[in-house]
Structures are given as C-alpha cells and as structure tokens.
C-alpha cells in the first residue's frame, strides 16, 4: 500500500508552534489584556480606578487625553520654561524688555534674546531659538505689508492676535508641531505702550509686566511687588526695575553682566533700540551700588534644568 503523501496543510501544521495549554484558562486572558502586563514609567490613575498610560495620548498633537488635555501642547510649553529668563514691563511713556543671554560653551558667543521687529516693536524670546527666528521673520513681513498698504505702523494688538492664531493653527493639525517658544512683545504705537505675552498653546495676554523662562518666578515676584509704581517711572528707572528683576533669574553663582544681559527700549518719539555690552555697564554699576536687589531672596528657587544648545 502506497504511503500517504504529505499535503501543504500538514507541512504548515508541523511548522506551527505547539498549542498553549493555558490558552483556554481565564487567567491567561486576564493577564494578556491587562495593562499591568506592559508596564510604563508614567501611568496615570483615573477616577474610575482604571489606568491610562501617557504614551497612548501624546503621540499626536490632535489626540485628546481622557483628562481633556493635549499633551503635545503641554510639552511645547515646557520648552519655554527651560529657556533662559526674559521679562517685560511698561510705564506710561516707555516699554522695556530685559533678557538673559545664554552661550552653549565658553568658546561660543551668546545667543541673541531680543529681536527688533519694527521701529515701534521688539520681542523677547524663551524657548527654541530656531522657532523664534521663523516667527520673527513672519512678524517683520506682516509689519512691512501693513506699512506698505496703509502707510502707518501696524497696531501691536492686531499683530499679537495674528501671532496667537498662528500658534493655535499648529495645535489642530497633525502634520505640524507646536512652536516651542514663548514671546514677549514690547511696543509703543498710537495707542500708547504695550506688553503682550504669547505661548505655544495660542493664548495671548496683555500685561503691565510679566516674565517667562527658567527661574522666572523670582523676577515675576519682584514685578508683582512694584508694578504699581511703573506707570510714573522715567526711562532709566524702568530699565533699573528690569535689571533688578533679572538679577533674581540668574542661576547658581553666576552674575548679571554686560555680556549675558540685554535690554530693549521703545517709547514715545523713540524707535526701538538695544542696550548691550558697554552701554549696559553704567546701569549695572548703579545696580551694584544699590546692593544687587535680588528679587528672589525669600522665594524658593526652581530646580535648574539642563541646558540645551537648541534652547535660549
């Protein structure tokens, strides 16, 4: 009698792994589909005693988490907190921006933190420098187009709103990521001095004074204590307030110097200009005679985070 030939199905059966003896056990299925079988370093406990994992909802900027949060947007806002500090304040006649510049090494120059947009407007940045350059280029084009069409400087409030809309559009499409930079706008237009703050989420705020970036809480505390006196300040007094606020934002044993400090000023009948290096030294000498004026003496300092070459 001729032996039975093996069919293709028989060969496939031999290549298959042996059946799992525990497959029909209910404990096997409960283990296989349990979230505890796949540990994650960042579990989140919900109110209904179930567990969700952050990596399920932070892979795309358009995905909502069950807590009603857009995690990718929150991560972009964290990059602003890691940038070096930047403050802005205004009086009845002037707007001032102060910033701490950061260098990636002793062999490199300090990165520019304050950028001129138009004769009546300048910005301070905290976060990714490359993103800030892209936004600054767009803002300059907007100001030029407005001046070409209408013959006047672009109102700061309109530009700030358009900038916030540009931030917000990146949070509603999966093909782009949010801008990882926060901006402070200081200007003087036909409506007077203005200070605006924007963030990667698309929010925009008009402020009397504000501070963003790493260790900015010390500077913010100083501004909150003295903001009532700002409207009556002269230009030099407003610059001194900006420097006193910046002193509390300097990390570790470092000091505020003419190399790592930068001030931008704009006012009535004054175009936007920068005060740096030798021009800044007289103000620092005056600050030293006053005793430094550390804004964060009684406040607990934030933990210093690692610096990154992309951040400023």
C-alpha positions in Angstrom: 0.0 0.0 0.0 1.4 3.4 -1.1 2.3 5.7 1.8 0.1 8.8 2.2 1.7 11.9 0.8 2.0 15.0 3.0 -0.1 17.9 1.9 0.8 21.5 2.2 -1.6 21.8 5.2 0.3 19.0 7.0 3.6 20.8 6.4 2.1 24.1 7.8 0.8 22.2 10.9 4.3 21.0 11.6 5.8 24.5 11.4 3.3 25.8 13.8 4.2 26.2 17.5 2.6 23.7 19.8 -0.7 24.9 21.3 -0.6 26.8 24.6 -2.0 24.6 27.3 -3.1 27.7 29.2 -4.9 29.3 26.3 -8.4 28.3 27.5 -7.7 29.5 31.0 -9.4 32.7 32.0 -6.4 33.8 34.0 -4.3 33.7 30.8 -6.6 36.1 29.0 -6.8 38.4 32.0 -3.0 38.6 32.1 -2.7 39.0 28.4 -5.0 42.0 28.1 -4.2 43.6 31.5 -2.4 47.0 31.4 -0.2 45.7 34.2 1.4 43.2 31.8 3.0 46.1 29.9 4.5 48.5 32.5 5.1 52.1 31.6 7.1 54.6 33.5 4.3 57.2 33.6 0.9 55.6 34.5 -2.0 58.0 35.2 -4.7 57.0 37.7 -8.2 58.0 36.7 -11.2 58.5 39.0 -12.8 55.2 38.0 -9.8 53.2 39.2 -8.7 52.4 35.7 -5.2 53.2 34.5 -4.2 55.0 31.3 -0.7 55.5 30.0 0.6 58.8 28.8 2.2 57.3 25.7 -1.2 56.4 24.4 -2.2 60.0 24.0 1.0 62.0 23.4 2.0 60.6 20.0 -0.1 63.2 18.1 -0.9 66.8 18.8 -4.5 66.3 17.8 -5.3 63.5 20.2 -7.2 64.3 23.4 -6.4 62.5 26.6 -9.3 61.3 28.8 -8.5 64.2 31.2 -9.2 66.7 28.4 -5.6 67.7 27.8 -3.4 68.0 24.7 -0.1 66.6 25.9 2.0 67.6 22.9 1.0 71.2 23.5 1.9 70.9 27.2 5.3 69.5 26.2 5.9 72.5 23.9 5.0 74.8 26.8 7.7 73.0 28.9 10.3 74.1 26.4 9.5 77.7 27.2 10.2 77.0 30.9 13.6 75.7 30.0 14.7 78.7 28.1 16.6 81.5 29.8 14.6 84.2 31.5 13.0 87.1 29.7 11.0 89.9 31.3 8.9 92.9 30.0 7.3 95.9 31.7 5.9 99.3 30.7 5.3 102.7 32.0 3.1 105.5 30.7 5.8 106.5 28.2 8.0 103.5 27.5 8.1 99.7 27.2 11.2 97.8 28.2 12.3 94.2 27.6 15.1 92.5 29.6 16.7 89.2 28.9 19.4 86.8 30.0 21.6 85.6 27.1 23.0 82.1 27.2 26.0 80.6 25.5 26.3 76.9 24.7 30.0 76.9 25.7 32.9 79.1 26.7 34.1 79.2 23.0 30.8 80.4 21.6 29.1 83.8 21.6 25.9 84.5 23.5 22.6 83.8 21.6 20.5 86.9 20.9 17.4 87.0 23.0 15.8 90.3 22.0 14.9 90.9 18.3 13.8 94.1 16.6 10.6 93.6 14.5 9.8 97.2 13.5 10.7 100.7 14.6 8.0 100.6 17.2 8.2 97.0 18.3 10.6 94.4 19.7 10.3 90.9 21.1 12.0 88.8 23.7 12.1 85.0 23.4 12.3 82.0 25.7 12.5 78.5 24.2 13.7 77.2 20.8 15.7 79.9 19.0 15.1 78.4 15.6 11.3 78.7 16.1 11.7 82.3 17.3 13.6 83.2 14.2 10.9 81.8 11.9 8.2 83.8 13.8 10.3 86.9 13.8 10.7 86.8 10.1 6.9 86.4 9.6 6.2 89.3 12.0 8.6 91.6 10.1 6.8 90.7 6.8 3.4 91.5 8.4 4.6 94.9 9.6 6.1 95.7 6.2 2.9 94.7 4.4 0.8 96.8 6.7 3.0 99.8 6.4 3.0 99.4 2.6 -0.8 99.2 2.3 -1.9 101.6 5.0 1.1 103.9 5.4 1.2 103.5 9.2 2.8 101.2 11.7 0.9 98.0 12.4 -1.1 98.1 15.7 0.6 95.8 18.3 -2.7 94.3 19.4 -3.6 93.1 15.9 -0.1 91.6 15.4 -0.3 89.9 18.7 -3.7 88.4 17.9 -2.4 87.2 14.5 0.6 85.7 16.1 -1.6 83.8 18.6 -3.7 82.5 15.7 -0.5 81.2 14.0 0.4 79.4 17.2 -3.1 77.9 17.6 -3.2 76.6 14.0 -0.3 74.2 14.7 -2.4 72.6 17.5 -5.2 71.5 15.2 -3.3 69.7 12.5 -1.3 66.5 12.8 1.2 67.4 10.1 2.8 70.2 12.2 4.1 70.5 15.7 3.5 73.5 18.0 6.1 76.2 18.1 8.3 75.6 21.1 8.9 79.3 22.0 7.2 81.9 24.1 7.3 85.6 23.1 7.1 88.9 24.9 6.1 91.8 22.7 7.0 95.4 23.8 5.9 98.3 21.7 4.7 101.9 21.6 2.1 102.7 19.0 -0.6 105.3 18.5 -2.5 103.8 21.5 0.5 104.1 23.8 2.9 101.5 25.3 2.0 97.8 25.2 3.4 94.5 26.6 2.0 91.2 25.3 2.8 87.6 26.1 2.2 84.6 23.8 2.7 80.9 24.4 2.6 77.7 22.2 -1.0 77.0 23.1 -2.2 80.0 21.2 -3.1 82.1 24.2 -2.2 85.8 24.3 -2.2 88.2 27.2 -1.7 91.9 27.6 0.2 92.7 30.7 1.6 95.6 32.8 4.6 93.4 33.4 5.5 89.7 33.0 8.3 87.2 33.0 8.9 83.9 31.2 11.6 81.3 31.1 13.7 79.3 33.6 13.7 80.7 37.1 11.4 83.5 36.1 9.3 83.2 39.2 11.8 85.3 41.1 11.5 88.1 38.5 7.7 87.8 38.4 7.6 88.2 42.2 9.6 91.4 42.0 7.4 92.7 39.3 4.2 91.9 41.2 5.6 93.8 44.3 6.5 97.0 42.3 4.1 97.1 39.3 2.0 99.9 40.8 5.0 102.3 40.6 5.8 101.5 37.0 3.3 104.0 35.3 5.1 107.0 36.7 8.7 105.8 36.1 11.1 107.5 33.8 13.0 105.5 31.2 16.1 105.0 33.3 14.1 104.0 36.3 12.2 101.5 34.2 15.4 100.0 33.0 16.7 99.6 36.6 13.5 97.8 37.5 14.1 95.4 34.6 17.6 94.7 35.8 16.6 94.2 39.4 14.0 91.6 38.2 16.6 89.9 36.1 19.1 89.5 39.0 16.8 87.0 40.7 16.6 84.9 37.5 20.4 84.3 37.2 21.2 80.7 38.0 23.6 79.4 40.6 26.7 81.5 41.4 26.5 83.4 38.0 26.1 87.1 37.9 24.3 89.6 35.7 27.0 91.1 33.4 27.2 93.3 30.3 27.9 90.1 28.4 24.9 88.0 29.4 22.4 90.8 29.9 20.4 92.6 27.3 17.8 95.4 27.4 15.4 96.6 24.7 13.7 100.0 24.9 11.0 101.7 22.9 9.0 104.8 23.8 7.2 107.9 22.7 9.2 109.6 19.8 11.8 106.9 20.3 12.5 104.0 18.0 13.2 100.5 19.4 16.9 100.1 20.3 19.1 97.7 22.3 21.3 98.4 25.3 24.1 95.9 25.5 27.8 95.5 26.4 29.4 98.8 27.2 26.2 100.8 27.0 24.7 98.5 29.7 27.6 98.7 32.1 26.6 102.1 33.7 23.2 100.6 34.7 24.9 97.6 36.2 27.3 99.8 38.1 24.3 101.6 39.5 22.7 98.3 40.4 25.8 97.2 42.2 25.9 100.4 44.3 22.3 99.6 45.4 23.4 96.2 46.6 22.1 94.0 43.8 18.4 94.0 44.6 18.0 90.2 44.4 14.3 89.7 43.7 14.1 86.1 44.9 15.7 86.3 48.4 12.7 84.9 50.2 11.3 82.7 47.4 12.2 79.1 46.9 14.2 78.8 43.7 13.1 76.5 41.0 15.3 73.5 40.1 17.9 74.3 37.5 17.3 72.2 34.4 19.9 71.0 31.9 20.8 73.5 29.2 20.4 72.5 25.6 22.0 74.0 22.5 18.6 74.5 20.8 17.2 76.4 23.7 17.9 80.0 24.7 
